[in-house]
Amino acid sequence: MEFKLSNLTGNDDANIIIRGVRSVDPDARVGVDLPAMTVQVDSWLMPEEFLIAFNEAGYDVRISRA
């Protein structure tokens, strides 16, 4: 699944995003492409389950590919 970021905080974004995703699914594989403002997540969970984690970390995202 892929998420499109609407904003970056500028403070260690990749690590914050990875920690947030793994707080929902510790076994998720996460790829962050900051220049493209996308996050790839390989998980058995539904994409909607990660939206709260992004929001709590301070990121506004939308699901671009489920």
Number of C-alpha atoms within 10 A of each C-alpha: 16 19 22 17 19 11 13 14 10 7 8 9 17 17 11 16 20 19 17 20 25 18 13 16 17 12 12 17 13 18 15 18 12 13 6 9 14 19 22 17 22 14 17 10 13 10 18 11 12 20 19 16 18 21 12 10 15 15 19 16 20 16 16 14 10 10
